């Protein structure tokens, strides 16, 4: 009986040491946005219908026209614009600001936000669950590697 118990303990230790993630069930899942069904994203397009257009979006390179009362315009690059992002948990946004413009308070449940300033400067921040404000003024990136 002791030998069986010892074997089971050794087997359990070796099994956990060899644990790994199994192969992915699919290589990619390009969104079929016209299907209307969503379970952890959109349903997948048939592989024969996938094209390069499912993975590219040039909308973030274009300056947006800001003409609203808050002085900002967000251009999203999510699964609706880039179907190849389906089930990947990734999205991007470009926000164009008028002088003195602002981005209204908002939340990102289970997500994060990164800032890259192309022109001017922007004061950004967030409030922690402990009600602490963390903020910084982010300025235009300057290339530090001048030849």
C-alpha positions, 0 to 999 in steps of 0.5 A: 500500500505504501508503494502505491501511495509513493507512486501516486505522489511521484506521478502527481509531482511529475504530471504537474512539472510537465503541465503546459498549454495545449495547442490552440484550437484555431490559428485565427478567427476572423470575425463574421460581423454580419452573422449577428451571433456573439460568443466570446466575440463574433463567429468565425468567417470560413477560412476560404473567405479570409482576405488581407483586408481583414487584418488592416485598417488605415483609419488611425493614420488620418487626422479626425475633424473635431467638431463637438462640444467636448473638443475631441474625436475618437477613432476606434480600431476594434474588431468591427474595423479589423475583423482579424482582431476577433477573440484577441482582446485587442483594440486601439483608438486615435483621439484628436483634440481641439485646443483645450479639448478633453476626453470625457471621463470613462472606464475600461473594465478589464482593459488598459490604456496607453498614450502616445502624443504626436503633437503638443501635450496632454494631461492624463490620469486615472483614479484608483479604486482607493480614490487616489488620482494618478496623473501626468502631463505627456509631451510630444515624443522627441527622437533621442537618437539623432544621427 
